[in-house]
Amino acid sequence: MRRKSMVLLLPIMLFLTSCSGSNDLSNAVQPDYDQTKKMVVDILKTDDGKKAIQDVMTSEAMKEKLVMDQKVVADTIQTTLTSDKATDFWKKTFSDPKFAQGVAKSMKNENKALLKELMNDPEYRTMMIEVFKEPDIQKQMADALKSKEYREHLQKVITETIDSPLYKAKIQELLLKAAEEASKKS
């Protein structure tokens, strides 16, 4: 760790000594800016330099200093996403069926969980009931339920249900129970 600290301090020390005007160093040849820059870049490109930078960047103190202000982030996102240019970008991007499909697939589980949670929310349920009470919505639902496609789908579901062994067993059980009750009454 000490070695890594030295690797980071070396460029700073070189800079300070090159800028220093002390008498002891006045006779020595001072490296110019380009030489110092090249030396610092070379040091940072070494494995030790890279590791030292990684250590500094992963330290908790540095993370705290690098955390951005949430208000700044929120404002930036809002202005970026709600600008006219961004709106045009998102319209164009979502018009691509592959992109829209990918987004929908990636959000499927989250949307499902959200809807399940909303169905338990009394305020949301009340709002949905109000929506279904609107005459336009009721007419659209009635038209959809009267459609040929829906009737065919309903017929298919009923047929599959009746053919199900579990359903058959349950019906048989109910019929036997009804027959026993009828025989008890007579």
Secondary structure as UniProt FT lines:
FT   HELIX           2..19
FT   TURN            24..26
FT   HELIX           33..45
FT   HELIX           47..58
FT   HELIX           60..66
FT   HELIX           70..82
FT   HELIX           84..94
FT   HELIX           97..119
FT   HELIX           122..133
FT   HELIX           135..146
FT   HELIX           148..163
FT   HELIX           165..185
//
